[in-house]
Amino acid sequence: MSIHQLRPPFATKDDVSDAKYQIVVWVVATFILSQVLPIVLKKFGL
């Protein structure tokens, strides 16, 4: 029995939901970092 027989060859709803969640987390983290990083750098004089 190979691994291809154990796993379905398509993305499940859980896979798609997990991918959407990961994208949202990355976008939010990037936005927050882009807003906070300049303030922090100015505070340290960089």
mmCIF file of the N, C-alpha and C atoms, coordinates in Angstrom:
data_MODEL
# 
_entry.id   MODEL 
# 
loop_
_atom_site.group_PDB 
_atom_site.id 
_atom_site.type_symbol 
_atom_site.label_atom_id 
_atom_site.label_alt_id 
_atom_site.label_comp_id 
_atom_site.label_asym_id 
_atom_site.label_entity_id 
_atom_site.label_seq_id 
_atom_site.pdbx_PDB_ins_code 
_atom_site.Cartn_x 
_atom_site.Cartn_y 
_atom_site.Cartn_z 
_atom_site.occupancy 
_atom_site.B_iso_or_equiv 
_atom_site.pdbx_formal_charge 
_atom_site.auth_seq_id 
_atom_site.auth_comp_id 
_atom_site.auth_asym_id 
_atom_site.auth_atom_id 
_atom_site.pdbx_PDB_model_num 
ATOM 1   N N  . MET A 1 1  ? 0.847   -1.180 0.000  1.00 0.00 ? 1  MET A N  1 
ATOM 2   C CA . MET A 1 1  ? 0.000   0.000  0.000  1.00 0.00 ? 1  MET A CA 1 
ATOM 3   C C  . MET A 1 1  ? 0.895   1.246  0.000  1.00 0.00 ? 1  MET A C  1 
ATOM 4   N N  . SER A 1 2  ? 0.669   2.129  -0.940 1.00 0.00 ? 2  SER A N  1 
ATOM 5   C CA . SER A 1 2  ? 1.498   3.332  -1.022 1.00 0.00 ? 2  SER A CA 1 
ATOM 6   C C  . SER A 1 2  ? 0.802   4.496  -0.318 1.00 0.00 ? 2  SER A C  1 
ATOM 7   N N  . ILE A 1 3  ? 1.563   5.560  -0.137 1.00 0.00 ? 3  ILE A N  1 
ATOM 8   C CA . ILE A 1 3  ? 1.022   6.749  0.539  1.00 0.00 ? 3  ILE A CA 1 
ATOM 9   C C  . ILE A 1 3  ? -0.081  7.403  -0.289 1.00 0.00 ? 3  ILE A C  1 
ATOM 10  N N  . HIS A 1 4  ? -0.035  7.243  -1.612 1.00 0.00 ? 4  HIS A N  1 
ATOM 11  C CA . HIS A 1 4  ? -1.047  7.846  -2.477 1.00 0.00 ? 4  HIS A CA 1 
ATOM 12  C C  . HIS A 1 4  ? -2.415  7.196  -2.282 1.00 0.00 ? 4  HIS A C  1 
ATOM 13  N N  . GLN A 1 5  ? -2.431  5.960  -1.849 1.00 0.00 ? 5  GLN A N  1 
ATOM 14  C CA . GLN A 1 5  ? -3.706  5.295  -1.609 1.00 0.00 ? 5  GLN A CA 1 
ATOM 15  C C  . GLN A 1 5  ? -4.315  5.712  -0.271 1.00 0.00 ? 5  GLN A C  1 
ATOM 16  N N  . LEU A 1 6  ? -3.482  6.186  0.636  1.00 0.00 ? 6  LEU A N  1 
ATOM 17  C CA . LEU A 1 6  ? -3.969  6.574  1.955  1.00 0.00 ? 6  LEU A CA 1 
ATOM 18  C C  . LEU A 1 6  ? -4.538  7.991  1.965  1.00 0.00 ? 6  LEU A C  1 
ATOM 19  N N  . ARG A 1 7  ? -3.939  8.891  1.192  1.00 0.00 ? 7  ARG A N  1 
ATOM 20  C CA . ARG A 1 7  ? -4.372  10.285 1.173  1.00 0.00 ? 7  ARG A CA 1 
ATOM 21  C C  . ARG A 1 7  ? -5.203  10.574 -0.066 1.00 0.00 ? 7  ARG A C  1 
ATOM 22  N N  . PRO A 1 8  ? -6.263  11.344 0.090  1.00 0.00 ? 8  PRO A N  1 
ATOM 23  C CA . PRO A 1 8  ? -7.031  11.722 -1.105 1.00 0.00 ? 8  PRO A CA 1 
ATOM 24  C C  . PRO A 1 8  ? -6.214  12.696 -1.961 1.00 0.00 ? 8  PRO A C  1 
ATOM 25  N N  . PRO A 1 9  ? -6.372  12.667 -3.277 1.00 0.00 ? 9  PRO A N  1 
ATOM 26  C CA . PRO A 1 9  ? -5.566  13.518 -4.158 1.00 0.00 ? 9  PRO A CA 1 
ATOM 27  C C  . PRO A 1 9  ? -6.083  14.949 -4.274 1.00 0.00 ? 9  PRO A C  1 
ATOM 28  N N  . PHE A 1 10 ? -7.055  15.311 -3.465 1.00 0.00 ? 10 PHE A N  1 
ATOM 29  C CA . PHE A 1 10 ? -7.630  16.651 -3.558 1.00 0.00 ? 10 PHE A CA 1 
ATOM 30  C C  . PHE A 1 10 ? -7.621  17.305 -2.182 1.00 0.00 ? 10 PHE A C  1 
ATOM 31  N N  . ALA A 1 11 ? -7.775  18.618 -2.162 1.00 0.00 ? 11 ALA A N  1 
ATOM 32  C CA . ALA A 1 11 ? -7.801  19.351 -0.901 1.00 0.00 ? 11 ALA A CA 1 
ATOM 33  C C  . ALA A 1 11 ? -9.170  19.191 -0.246 1.00 0.00 ? 11 ALA A C  1 
ATOM 34  N N  . THR A 1 12 ? -9.150  18.900 1.030  1.00 0.00 ? 12 THR A N  1 
ATOM 35  C CA . THR A 1 12 ? -10.403 18.788 1.770  1.00 0.00 ? 12 THR A CA 1 
ATOM 36  C C  . THR A 1 12 ? -10.859 20.175 2.227  1.00 0.00 ? 12 THR A C  1 
ATOM 37  N N  . LYS A 1 13 ? -12.067 20.255 2.755  1.00 0.00 ? 13 LYS A N  1 
ATOM 38  C CA . LYS A 1 13 ? -12.572 21.534 3.261  1.00 0.00 ? 13 LYS A CA 1 
ATOM 39  C C  . LYS A 1 13 ? -11.695 22.048 4.393  1.00 0.00 ? 13 LYS A C  1 
ATOM 40  N N  . ASP A 1 14 ? -11.193 21.132 5.216  1.00 0.00 ? 14 ASP A N  1 
ATOM 41  C CA . ASP A 1 14 ? -10.310 21.538 6.308  1.00 0.00 ? 14 ASP A CA 1 
ATOM 42  C C  . ASP A 1 14 ? -9.022  22.144 5.773  1.00 0.00 ? 14 ASP A C  1 
ATOM 43  N N  . ASP A 1 15 ? -8.472  21.567 4.694  1.00 0.00 ? 15 ASP A N  1 
ATOM 44  C CA . ASP A 1 15 ? -7.249  22.112 4.095  1.00 0.00 ? 15 ASP A CA 1 
ATOM 45  C C  . ASP A 1 15 ? -7.483  23.532 3.590  1.00 0.00 ? 15 ASP A C  1 
ATOM 46  N N  . VAL A 1 16 ? -8.592  23.744 2.909  1.00 0.00 ? 16 VAL A N  1 
ATOM 47  C CA . VAL A 1 16 ? -8.905  25.067 2.361  1.00 0.00 ? 16 VAL A CA 1 
ATOM 48  C C  . VAL A 1 16 ? -9.146  26.067 3.487  1.00 0.00 ? 16 VAL A C  1 
ATOM 49  N N  . SER A 1 17 ? -9.873  25.652 4.506  1.00 0.00 ? 17 SER A N  1 
ATOM 50  C CA . SER A 1 17 ? -10.146 26.522 5.642  1.00 0.00 ? 17 SER A CA 1 
ATOM 51  C C  . SER A 1 17 ? -8.856  26.892 6.359  1.00 0.00 ? 17 SER A C  1 
ATOM 52  N N  . ASP A 1 18 ? -7.973  25.923 6.536  1.00 0.00 ? 18 ASP A N  1 
ATOM 53  C CA . ASP A 1 18 ? -6.689  26.168 7.185  1.00 0.00 ? 18 ASP A CA 1 
ATOM 54  C C  . ASP A 1 18 ? -5.843  27.130 6.361  1.00 0.00 ? 18 ASP A C  1 
ATOM 55  N N  . ALA A 1 19 ? -5.849  26.977 5.051  1.00 0.00 ? 19 ALA A N  1 
ATOM 56  C CA . ALA A 1 19 ? -5.073  27.859 4.178  1.00 0.00 ? 19 ALA A CA 1 
ATOM 57  C C  . ALA A 1 19 ? -5.612  29.288 4.247  1.00 0.00 ? 19 ALA A C  1 
ATOM 58  N N  . LYS A 1 20 ? -6.930  29.441 4.259  1.00 0.00 ? 20 LYS A N  1 
ATOM 59  C CA . LYS A 1 20 ? -7.527  30.776 4.368  1.00 0.00 ? 20 LYS A CA 1 
ATOM 60  C C  . LYS A 1 20 ? -7.135  31.427 5.687  1.00 0.00 ? 20 LYS A C  1 
ATOM 61  N N  . TYR A 1 21 ? -7.187  30.657 6.766  1.00 0.00 ? 21 TYR A N  1 
ATOM 62  C CA . TYR A 1 21 ? -6.821  31.176 8.082  1.00 0.00 ? 21 TYR A CA 1 
ATOM 63  C C  . TYR A 1 21 ? -5.369  31.637 8.090  1.00 0.00 ? 21 TYR A C  1 
ATOM 64  N N  . GLN A 1 22 ? -4.480  30.843 7.501  1.00 0.00 ? 22 GLN A N  1 
ATOM 65  C CA . GLN A 1 22 ? -3.057  31.193 7.462  1.00 0.00 ? 22 GLN A CA 1 
ATOM 66  C C  . GLN A 1 22 ? -2.832  32.485 6.678  1.00 0.00 ? 22 GLN A C  1 
ATOM 67  N N  . ILE A 1 23 ? -3.549  32.658 5.567  1.00 0.00 ? 23 ILE A N  1 
ATOM 68  C CA . ILE A 1 23 ? -3.405  33.871 4.764  1.00 0.00 ? 23 ILE A CA 1 
ATOM 69  C C  . ILE A 1 23 ? -3.871  35.090 5.556  1.00 0.00 ? 23 ILE A C  1 
ATOM 70  N N  . VAL A 1 24 ? -4.991  34.964 6.254  1.00 0.00 ? 24 VAL A N  1 
ATOM 71  C CA . VAL A 1 24 ? -5.500  36.080 7.060  1.00 0.00 ? 24 VAL A CA 1 
ATOM 72  C C  . VAL A 1 24 ? -4.506  36.440 8.153  1.00 0.00 ? 24 VAL A C  1 
ATOM 73  N N  . VAL A 1 25 ? -3.934  35.447 8.813  1.00 0.00 ? 25 VAL A N  1 
ATOM 74  C CA . VAL A 1 25 ? -2.954  35.702 9.872  1.00 0.00 ? 25 VAL A CA 1 
ATOM 75  C C  . VAL A 1 25 ? -1.744  36.437 9.309  1.00 0.00 ? 25 VAL A C  1 
ATOM 76  N N  . TRP A 1 26 ? -1.243  36.003 8.155  1.00 0.00 ? 26 TRP A N  1 
ATOM 77  C CA . TRP A 1 26 ? -0.082  36.659 7.535  1.00 0.00 ? 26 TRP A CA 1 
ATOM 78  C C  . TRP A 1 26 ? -0.394  38.100 7.163  1.00 0.00 ? 26 TRP A C  1 
ATOM 79  N N  . VAL A 1 27 ? -1.567  38.353 6.594  1.00 0.00 ? 27 VAL A N  1 
ATOM 80  C CA . VAL A 1 27 ? -1.936  39.714 6.185  1.00 0.00 ? 27 VAL A CA 1 
ATOM 81  C C  . VAL A 1 27 ? -2.055  40.624 7.404  1.00 0.00 ? 27 VAL A C  1 
ATOM 82  N N  . VAL A 1 28 ? -2.715  40.150 8.448  1.00 0.00 ? 28 VAL A N  1 
ATOM 83  C CA . VAL A 1 28 ? -2.885  40.956 9.659  1.00 0.00 ? 28 VAL A CA 1 
ATOM 84  C C  . VAL A 1 28 ? -1.534  41.217 10.319 1.00 0.00 ? 28 VAL A C  1 
ATOM 85  N N  . ALA A 1 29 ? -0.692  40.194 10.412 1.00 0.00 ? 29 ALA A N  1 
ATOM 86  C CA . ALA A 1 29 ? 0.626   40.364 11.028 1.00 0.00 ? 29 ALA A CA 1 
ATOM 87  C C  . ALA A 1 29 ? 1.478   41.349 10.234 1.00 0.00 ? 29 ALA A C  1 
ATOM 88  N N  . THR A 1 30 ? 1.418   41.276 8.912  1.00 0.00 ? 30 THR A N  1 
ATOM 89  C CA . THR A 1 30 ? 2.187   42.194 8.075  1.00 0.00 ? 30 THR A CA 1 
ATOM 90  C C  . THR A 1 30 ? 1.698   43.624 8.248  1.00 0.00 ? 30 THR A C  1 
ATOM 91  N N  . PHE A 1 31 ? 0.387   43.809 8.304  1.00 0.00 ? 31 PHE A N  1 
ATOM 92  C CA . PHE A 1 31 ? -0.173  45.146 8.492  1.00 0.00 ? 31 PHE A CA 1 
ATOM 93  C C  . PHE A 1 31 ? 0.250   45.727 9.838  1.00 0.00 ? 31 PHE A C  1 
ATOM 94  N N  . ILE A 1 32 ? 0.124   44.942 10.887 1.00 0.00 ? 32 ILE A N  1 
ATOM 95  C CA . ILE A 1 32 ? 0.497   45.421 12.225 1.00 0.00 ? 32 ILE A CA 1 
ATOM 96  C C  . ILE A 1 32 ? 1.982   45.744 12.279 1.00 0.00 ? 32 ILE A C  1 
ATOM 97  N N  . LEU A 1 33 ? 2.800   44.874 11.722 1.00 0.00 ? 33 LEU A N  1 
ATOM 98  C CA . LEU A 1 33 ? 4.245   45.109 11.724 1.00 0.00 ? 33 LEU A CA 1 
ATOM 99  C C  . LEU A 1 33 ? 4.592   46.371 10.946 1.00 0.00 ? 33 LEU A C  1 
ATOM 100 N N  . SER A 1 34 ? 3.934   46.601 9.824  1.00 0.00 ? 34 SER A N  1 
ATOM 101 C CA . SER A 1 34 ? 4.235   47.791 9.024  1.00 0.00 ? 34 SER A CA 1 
ATOM 102 C C  . SER A 1 34 ? 3.816   49.075 9.740  1.00 0.00 ? 34 SER A C  1 
ATOM 103 N N  . GLN A 1 35 ? 2.861   48.990 10.642 1.00 0.00 ? 35 GLN A N  1 
ATOM 104 C CA . GLN A 1 35 ? 2.440   50.159 11.401 1.00 0.00 ? 35 GLN A CA 1 
ATOM 105 C C  . GLN A 1 35 ? 3.307   50.390 12.637 1.00 0.00 ? 35 GLN A C  1 
ATOM 106 N N  . VAL A 1 36 ? 3.767   49.330 13.253 1.00 0.00 ? 36 VAL A N  1 
ATOM 107 C CA . VAL A 1 36 ? 4.494   49.436 14.521 1.00 0.00 ? 36 VAL A CA 1 
ATOM 108 C C  . VAL A 1 36 ? 5.995   49.609 14.311 1.00 0.00 ? 36 VAL A C  1 
ATOM 109 N N  . LEU A 1 37 ? 6.547   48.973 13.302 1.00 0.00 ? 37 LEU A N  1 
ATOM 110 C CA . LEU A 1 37 ? 7.998   48.981 13.098 1.00 0.00 ? 37 LEU A CA 1 
ATOM 111 C C  . LEU A 1 37 ? 8.578   50.388 12.941 1.00 0.00 ? 37 LEU A C  1 
ATOM 112 N N  . PRO A 1 38 ? 8.006   51.288 12.142 1.00 0.00 ? 38 PRO A N  1 
ATOM 113 C CA . PRO A 1 38 ? 8.576   52.638 12.045 1.00 0.00 ? 38 PRO A CA 1 
ATOM 114 C C  . PRO A 1 38 ? 8.580   53.382 13.380 1.00 0.00 ? 38 PRO A C  1 
ATOM 115 N N  . ILE A 1 39 ? 7.552   53.195 14.179 1.00 0.00 ? 39 ILE A N  1 
ATOM 116 C CA . ILE A 1 39 ? 7.487   53.850 15.489 1.00 0.00 ? 39 ILE A CA 1 
ATOM 117 C C  . ILE A 1 39 ? 8.604   53.338 16.388 1.00 0.00 ? 39 ILE A C  1 
ATOM 118 N N  . VAL A 1 40 ? 8.802   52.039 16.393 1.00 0.00 ? 40 VAL A N  1 
ATOM 119 C CA . VAL A 1 40 ? 9.848   51.438 17.227 1.00 0.00 ? 40 VAL A CA 1 
ATOM 120 C C  . VAL A 1 40 ? 11.224  51.896 16.758 1.00 0.00 ? 40 VAL A C  1 
ATOM 121 N N  . LEU A 1 41 ? 11.440  51.933 15.461 1.00 0.00 ? 41 LEU A N  1 
ATOM 122 C CA . LEU A 1 41 ? 12.740  52.358 14.939 1.00 0.00 ? 41 LEU A CA 1 
ATOM 123 C C  . LEU A 1 41 ? 13.015  53.820 15.266 1.00 0.00 ? 41 LEU A C  1 
ATOM 124 N N  . LYS A 1 42 ? 11.999  54.674 15.201 1.00 0.00 ? 42 LYS A N  1 
ATOM 125 C CA . LYS A 1 42 ? 12.186  56.085 15.557 1.00 0.00 ? 42 LYS A CA 1 
ATOM 126 C C  . LYS A 1 42 ? 12.521  56.225 17.035 1.00 0.00 ? 42 LYS A C  1 
ATOM 127 N N  . LYS A 1 43 ? 11.906  55.401 17.857 1.00 0.00 ? 43 LYS A N  1 
ATOM 128 C CA . LYS A 1 43 ? 12.152  55.467 19.292 1.00 0.00 ? 43 LYS A CA 1 
ATOM 129 C C  . LYS A 1 43 ? 13.601  55.134 19.631 1.00 0.00 ? 43 LYS A C  1 
ATOM 130 N N  . PHE A 1 44 ? 14.170  54.176 18.898 1.00 0.00 ? 44 PHE A N  1 
ATOM 131 C CA . PHE A 1 44 ? 15.556  53.786 19.134 1.00 0.00 ? 44 PHE A CA 1 
ATOM 132 C C  . PHE A 1 44 ? 16.533  54.608 18.307 1.00 0.00 ? 44 PHE A C  1 
ATOM 133 N N  . GLY A 1 45 ? 16.035  55.543 17.529 1.00 0.00 ? 45 GLY A N  1 
ATOM 134 C CA . GLY A 1 45 ? 16.893  56.427 16.751 1.00 0.00 ? 45 GLY A CA 1 
ATOM 135 C C  . GLY A 1 45 ? 17.538  55.769 15.551 1.00 0.00 ? 45 GLY A C  1 
ATOM 136 N N  . LEU A 1 46 ? 16.916  54.753 15.004 1.00 0.00 ? 46 LEU A N  1 
ATOM 137 C CA . LEU A 1 46 ? 17.481  54.077 13.829 1.00 0.00 ? 46 LEU A CA 1 
ATOM 138 C C  . LEU A 1 46 ? 16.832  54.582 12.562 1.00 0.00 ? 46 LEU A C  1 
# 
